[in-house]
């Protein structure tokens, strides 16, 4: 029995969702599993969605930055220890 496949319009929808939200479609992978779930993998994780609702759920997760690469926090600036110059 052949593995289930996504329709071309589903792949196009994924690309559209990613581009609309400023993401690179090449950094995400989508696949339909044998159990019927859609598996989506991005730079920072993988999620599984029911086939009939994956677009709205995935879009919500994109908007919440669940798949974005972790951002390193900026270093905390240390206060100057030298005395202030007189005016």
Order of alpha helices (4+ residues) and beta strands (2+ residues): alpha-beta-beta-beta-alpha
